[in-house]
Amino acid sequence: MTELFGVPIQALMGQLLLGLVNGSFYAILSLGLAIIFGLLNVVNFAHGAFYMLGAFLAWMGLSYFGLNYWVMLALAPLLVGLFGMVVERLLLRRLYGLDTSYSLLLTFGLTLLVEGMFRSIYGVSGQTFDMPDQLRGATNLGFMIMPNSRAWVVLASLVVCAATWYVIERTRLGSLLRAGTENAALTSAFGVNVPLMVTLTYGFGVALAAFAGVLAAPVVQLSPLMGQHLIITVFAVVVIGGMGSILGSILSGLMLGVVEGFTRVFYAEASSTVVFVIMAIVLLVRPSGLFGRER
Amino acid sequence: MKRINIRAALAVALGSLGLAAGTVHAQKISDDVIRIGLIDDMSGLYADVGGARGVEAIKMAIADAKGQLFGKKIELVVADHQNKADIGASKAREWFDQGGVDMLLGGSNSAVSLAMSKVAAEKHKPFIAIGAASARLTNEDCTPYTVHYAYDTVALGKGTGGALVDAGGKTWYFLTADYAFGASLQNDTSAVIAARGGQVLGSVKHPLNASDFSSFLLQAQASKAQILGLANAGGDTINSIKAANEFGVTKTMKLAGLLMFISDVHSLGLDLTQGMYLTTGFYWDLNEETRAWAKRFFEATHREPTMVQAAYYSATRTFLAAVEAAKTDDADAVMAQMKKAHIHDFFTKDGVIRADGRMVHDMYLMQVKSKAESKYPWDYYKVVKTIPGDQAFTPLAESKCSLVKK
């Protein structure tokens, strides 16, 4: 068996694939963040809380109403998106035009509120969420066993990311959105309802986070703390990709998932810090991120 | 007449002075309050092990002690260490220096408890470590003021580790939380494995609070060991077990949850945990007395208690009994009383605190029931065997504590 740096090639391929799984997760989360920052100039620290809300709504749907995973995959993002729109109209709207630190603080406070509330009701150990039958089982790829649930996460994330990128970059609706952020006054002069567009955009970004949450529900511990662990890494991913760049966040999410995977093989203790080391290097060399534009 | 009156008056005066002096000696409580401090993980991955419900258990203990001793109130203060050793240590220091805290209870996280034990030793105040696991608290890092109450990594290694090796699990691979607790647990369990003829094929360290275990599990599978030892706890254990089931690790390896609490089993469900062995010092459904206390706990918190929550109650009562026996809350007198005490309550029938601070009591090797065997809510464990205290913990003669006279 051939080896690379003392690790068998087969094991490395397995880690590469796992890295892609995690990376697609980071991609869909950082996409939502990048959209919100790119189009609204809001640093949405509450992204982790919305992710957790999506997962918890999926669990509530299953436990209280008997609605299965697939129904909640469509319903939870919708509900969380609506909630996000309410947040935007009532709270965030007042902070536009001010320094981005204000929106960061507001959304951070929101995170503490939401997570604290869920923690006091449900505790931190997490809820049981049974794997949906269609996702049970695993496929033997030869060099590793890939659970079907993880393969589904990759597929769903990449499809949604690709669709979102296409809408924003290639359709008229997307061009309206981009125009609205570059020059709101001019765009509204054309008869476009810019505030409504902004609200809908925030709702959509947040719905992406909730979608990731539902994807994660059968796979990870469904605890009120689940967003906390991810949000910092996802922020680093967005910074590396470039704060406003849609494609940048998707690509750097995937790339960093793979880098993390390899670090886990060679020096596992560093796996939680390697993303930040890369972020520091990128900020030093190219402050606007790998794919970002100068602001 | 006058002379008798003066003599009588003098006698009464001297008598009452003597009485007053006697009273002052009899109840020397600092600040006229007995203050107990709890520093625990109240909001992080270990919050269900002790946490806010653990606080309820301590309050129950104070209430059962009538809320006062010698006419002085018993108070409780609580803080969250957020799994950071510096926060725990500085809070402990602040409480001892300015807060008038007379005894510190330590919650989960061995690194934080090790730091707090040093502060307590420096300030000459009793520190009862309950949630933390590392056996270092009564070995290399022992102090005259530390008591390690409920369990430790040695007992876990001997219990679960020993049982699995004896049952045929000769080759092991460890998935270890990368801090003091994980390292202790891996070391102590490896010692047991080696002593019983087993072999450790390898290990991987994961960061505390890791969100994804898939790549570590892949490495574990590649080792081809029979047993996967999970040297982690709380949320990390829950995520490890979930991922291990997903990736089919459980088809080729047996999982050893070296530290598992009933809150973990409740969260994972019996489908994922059935058949797993675990070692614990307390189970709510063990006998009539544990059930009676657990019933009160359930009414207050709507959950059955973990070993740590039950130990919070027992340790508080033990401390208060020691204060009562010593007639003061002075640390040295209280510590001397605690090391003389025979602890007999629902938590243990025959607990003793040794010179190295270790509270020795019986431990239980449990196996998680299957769904079919579980007849009512929280009916999760069956007792496989009782491990007598002198076999469960490090023998005093082998203790690395400098306080133990060899």
Interface residues (C-beta under 8 A of the other chain):
Chain A: P8 A11 G14 Q15 L18 G19 V21 N22 G116 R119 S120 G123 V124 S125 G126 Q127 T128 D130 M131 A138 M144 I145 P147 S149 R150 V219 V220 Q221 S223 L225 M226 H229 L230 G261 R264 V265 A268 E269 S271 S272
Chain B: S43 G44 L45 A47 D48 G51 A52 D178 V204 K205 H206 P207 N209 A210 S211 D212 S214 S215 F216 L218 Q219 Q221 A222 G234 G235 I238 N239 K242 A243 E246 F247 G248 S263 D264 H266 S267 L268 G269 D271 R303
